[in-house]
Amino acid sequence: MLKGKMVRIRQRRYFPEQKLWAFVGNVTDFSENWVCLEGKGIVVVRGKSVPAEIDEAPRPLMIPRDNIANIRILPHDFDLDHIEICFEGIKVGIKVKGAPDTWISEVGEAT
């Protein structure tokens, strides 16, 4: 089960113009229909000097499971206060200390 794990959740996109959201945090509840976590939302912003906007403080988040593209379990010591965005070619991701980076988006990605 995911309860108590630190995760990165990428929201599903249904069309290219839709903003891409990802969420990083500690799972507080997990059900058939919802994933609840205490964490931060990240939105990828293309064409601006800041590549992604990250919530300033952790907050409760409730994400419908139907809207989840994928979930990645992160190390338990992932630091929510120091999220670092990284790039590799057309990929936008989050640096993960001591593990492979976790990718949020690719340019032109639709789902």
C-alpha positions as CSV (number, residue, x, y, z in Angstrom):
1,M,0.0,0.0,0.0
2,L,1.1,3.6,-0.6
3,K,-0.1,5.0,2.8
4,G,2.9,6.6,4.6
5,K,5.1,6.7,1.4
6,M,6.7,9.7,-0.2
7,V,5.5,9.9,-3.8
8,R,5.4,11.9,-7.0
9,I,2.1,11.8,-8.8
10,R,1.7,13.1,-12.3
11,Q,-1.7,14.1,-13.4
12,R,-3.1,12.8,-16.7
13,R,-3.4,15.3,-19.6
14,Y,-6.2,15.0,-22.1
15,F,-5.1,17.7,-24.6
16,P,-1.8,19.5,-25.3
17,E,-2.9,22.9,-24.1
18,Q,-3.9,21.6,-20.6
19,K,-1.5,22.7,-17.8
20,L,0.6,19.9,-16.5
21,W,0.3,19.3,-12.8
22,A,2.4,17.0,-10.6
23,F,2.2,16.5,-6.9
24,V,4.9,15.5,-4.4
25,G,4.2,14.5,-0.8
26,N,3.5,11.9,1.8
27,V,0.4,9.7,1.2
28,T,-2.0,10.1,4.1
29,D,-4.8,7.9,2.6
30,F,-5.3,5.7,-0.4
31,S,-8.7,4.3,-1.6
32,E,-10.3,2.9,-4.7
33,N,-11.1,6.4,-5.9
34,W,-8.7,8.9,-4.3
35,V,-5.1,9.4,-3.2
36,C,-4.7,11.9,-0.4
37,L,-1.4,13.4,0.5
38,E,0.2,16.2,2.4
39,G,2.5,17.8,-0.1
40,K,3.1,20.4,-2.8
41,G,1.7,20.9,-6.3
42,I,3.9,21.7,-9.2
43,V,2.7,23.1,-12.5
44,V,5.0,23.2,-15.5
45,V,5.1,26.6,-17.1
46,R,6.5,26.7,-20.7
47,G,7.8,29.9,-22.2
48,K,8.6,31.6,-18.9
49,S,11.9,32.2,-17.2
50,V,10.7,30.0,-14.3
51,P,10.2,26.5,-15.7
52,A,7.8,25.4,-13.0
53,E,5.7,26.9,-10.2
54,I,5.9,25.1,-6.9
55,D,3.6,25.6,-3.9
56,E,5.3,27.5,-1.2
57,A,4.1,25.3,1.7
58,P,2.8,21.8,1.9
59,R,-1.0,21.4,2.0
60,P,-3.5,18.6,2.0
61,L,-4.2,17.4,-1.5
62,M,-6.9,15.0,-2.7
63,I,-6.4,13.6,-6.2
64,P,-8.9,11.5,-8.1
65,R,-7.3,8.2,-9.1
66,D,-8.9,8.5,-12.6
67,N,-6.8,11.6,-13.2
68,I,-3.5,10.0,-12.3
69,A,-1.1,9.2,-15.2
70,N,1.5,7.6,-12.9
71,I,2.9,7.4,-9.4
72,R,6.5,7.1,-8.4
73,I,7.6,6.2,-4.9
74,L,10.4,8.5,-3.7
75,P,13.0,8.0,-1.0
76,H,11.4,8.6,2.5
77,D,13.9,11.4,3.1
78,F,12.9,13.4,0.0
79,D,13.0,17.1,1.1
80,L,9.7,18.9,0.2
81,D,11.3,22.2,1.3
82,H,14.0,22.1,-1.4
83,I,12.4,20.8,-4.6
84,E,14.8,21.3,-7.5
85,I,13.6,21.3,-11.1
86,C,15.9,19.7,-13.7
87,F,16.0,19.3,-17.5
88,E,17.3,16.6,-19.8
89,G,16.7,17.3,-23.5
90,I,12.9,17.9,-23.8
91,K,12.2,16.4,-20.3
92,V,11.3,18.4,-17.2
93,G,11.8,16.7,-13.9
94,I,12.6,16.8,-10.2
95,K,16.0,16.1,-8.8
96,V,16.0,13.1,-6.4
97,K,19.0,12.8,-4.1
98,G,20.5,9.3,-4.1
99,A,18.1,8.0,-6.8
100,P,17.2,8.6,-10.4
101,D,15.4,11.9,-11.1
102,T,11.7,11.7,-11.6
103,W,10.2,13.1,-14.8
104,I,7.2,15.3,-14.9
105,S,6.8,16.2,-18.6
106,E,8.0,16.2,-22.1
107,V,7.5,18.9,-24.6
108,G,4.5,18.2,-26.8
109,E,3.3,15.4,-24.5
110,A,-0.5,14.9,-24.6
111,T,-1.2,12.3,-22.0
